[in-house]
Amino acid sequence: MFDLLQKCLARNEYPTPPDKYTPGTPLPMFELFQGRIPEEPGCALLNIDHDSQRLHAFALFHDSDIFSDTTADNQHSWELGDTFELFFRLPNHEDYYEIHSTPNNHRLQLHFEDYRTRQDAPVETHLCDLNASIFNTIDRMNCLWYSQIVIPFYALGTDKLDGMAFSLQRFNRNHRWREKYEISSTQLYPETHSGHTPYAWHVIPHSH
């Protein structure tokens, strides 16, 4: 899958993100607040492997300052450095999940009952365990960060993922930038400027 992401980065093209998504399709990322091309581009994709019974999210990022100051799982990873983020909501659900991967191999796993009330309680009250695995490779010579999130179907309680909504996002921090960070996503959010909007995510269509 990373070869598809390498080609996506090399093309440097930014078509309108699809509402309906075919698993395994690489998507470029857009800056979250204005929808422009990010300072440091990235591409990501979601894949469903029914043979291994796992959900896979892959990402490849240009990154001139790859780091994370996390020291354990379930810390505020987005405040502590670079983060690859998978948001998804299962079919016919209002609740949704947010899974983070950091370049130094720490996870954050969150479960929200409703996007409208997610900020009513501290993040720690939303911690969950989907038995997610993460894999990260850093190529500092070429300023590249490869990241993967893997979630087993048994942790989701289903292998019926047609109709699932998702978004792949990135929190990119850089010590040398004045603003210090940039958020990007495979989807555009012109009105909310927030990735916590499941109704605007990509959707995997029902197969016929």
QUIHU-V546126 format. One record per backbone hydrogen bond with DSSP energy under -0.5 kcal/mol. NH is the residue of the N-H (numbers start at 1). CO is the residue of the C=O. E is the energy in kcal/mol with one decimal. If there is no record, write none. Layout:
nh->NH co->CO e->E
nh->NH co->CO e->E
This chain:
nh->4 co->1 e->-0.5
nh->5 co->1 e->-1.5
nh->6 co->2 e->-2.4
nh->7 co->3 e->-1.8
nh->8 co->4 e->-1.9
nh->9 co->5 e->-2.5
nh->10 co->6 e->-2.2
nh->11 co->7 e->-2.1
nh->12 co->8 e->-1.2
nh->13 co->8 e->-0.5
nh->21 co->203 e->-3.0
nh->23 co->21 e->-0.6
nh->24 co->46 e->-3.1
nh->25 co->22 e->-1.5
nh->26 co->24 e->-0.6
nh->27 co->44 e->-2.8
nh->29 co->42 e->-2.1
nh->30 co->185 e->-3.4
nh->31 co->36 e->-3.2
nh->32 co->183 e->-3.1
nh->35 co->31 e->-1.8
nh->38 co->29 e->-0.6
nh->43 co->60 e->-2.3
nh->44 co->27 e->-2.3
nh->45 co->58 e->-2.2
nh->47 co->56 e->-3.1
nh->49 co->47 e->-0.6
nh->49 co->54 e->-2.7
nh->50 co->48 e->-0.8
nh->53 co->49 e->-0.9
nh->54 co->49 e->-2.0
nh->55 co->151 e->-3.2
nh->56 co->47 e->-3.1
nh->57 co->149 e->-2.7
nh->58 co->45 e->-2.6
nh->59 co->147 e->-2.3
nh->60 co->43 e->-2.6
nh->61 co->145 e->-2.3
nh->62 co->41 e->-2.7
nh->63 co->143 e->-2.8
nh->67 co->65 e->-0.6
nh->69 co->80 e->-3.1
nh->74 co->107 e->-4.0
nh->75 co->72 e->-0.6
nh->77 co->75 e->-2.4
nh->79 co->76 e->-1.6
nh->80 co->76 e->-0.6
nh->80 co->77 e->-1.2
nh->82 co->67 e->-2.9
nh->83 co->171 e->-2.2
nh->84 co->101 e->-2.7
nh->85 co->169 e->-3.2
nh->86 co->99 e->-2.9
nh->87 co->85 e->-0.5
nh->87 co->167 e->-2.8
nh->88 co->97 e->-2.1
nh->89 co->165 e->-2.9
nh->93 co->90 e->-1.3
nh->96 co->112 e->-2.5
nh->97 co->88 e->-3.0
nh->98 co->110 e->-2.1
nh->99 co->86 e->-2.8
nh->100 co->108 e->-2.8
nh->101 co->84 e->-2.3
nh->102 co->106 e->-1.5
nh->105 co->102 e->-2.1
nh->108 co->100 e->-1.1
nh->110 co->98 e->-2.5
nh->111 co->126 e->-2.7
nh->112 co->96 e->-2.9
nh->117 co->114 e->-1.0
nh->120 co->117 e->-1.8
nh->121 co->118 e->-0.6
nh->125 co->122 e->-1.6
nh->126 co->123 e->-2.4
nh->127 co->124 e->-1.1
nh->128 co->109 e->-2.0
nh->133 co->150 e->-2.8
nh->135 co->148 e->-2.1
nh->137 co->146 e->-2.3
nh->139 co->144 e->-3.1
nh->140 co->138 e->-0.6
nh->144 co->139 e->-2.5
nh->145 co->61 e->-2.3
nh->146 co->137 e->-3.0
nh->147 co->59 e->-2.5
nh->148 co->135 e->-1.9
nh->149 co->57 e->-2.6
nh->150 co->133 e->-2.9
nh->151 co->55 e->-2.7
nh->153 co->53 e->-2.8
nh->155 co->152 e->-1.0
nh->156 co->152 e->-0.7
nh->156 co->153 e->-1.2
nh->157 co->153 e->-1.3
nh->158 co->153 e->-1.1
nh->161 co->159 e->-1.0
nh->163 co->204 e->-3.5
nh->164 co->161 e->-2.2
nh->165 co->89 e->-2.2
nh->166 co->202 e->-2.3
nh->167 co->87 e->-2.2
nh->169 co->85 e->-3.0
nh->170 co->184 e->-2.7
nh->171 co->83 e->-2.6
nh->172 co->170 e->-0.6
nh->172 co->182 e->-3.0
nh->173 co->171 e->-0.7
nh->174 co->180 e->-2.4
nh->177 co->174 e->-1.3
nh->182 co->172 e->-2.0
nh->184 co->170 e->-2.2
nh->185 co->30 e->-2.5
nh->186 co->168 e->-2.1
nh->193 co->189 e->-1.6
nh->197 co->195 e->-1.6
nh->200 co->197 e->-2.4
nh->201 co->198 e->-1.4
nh->202 co->166 e->-2.0
nh->203 co->19 e->-3.0
nh->204 co->164 e->-2.6
nh->205 co->203 e->-0.7
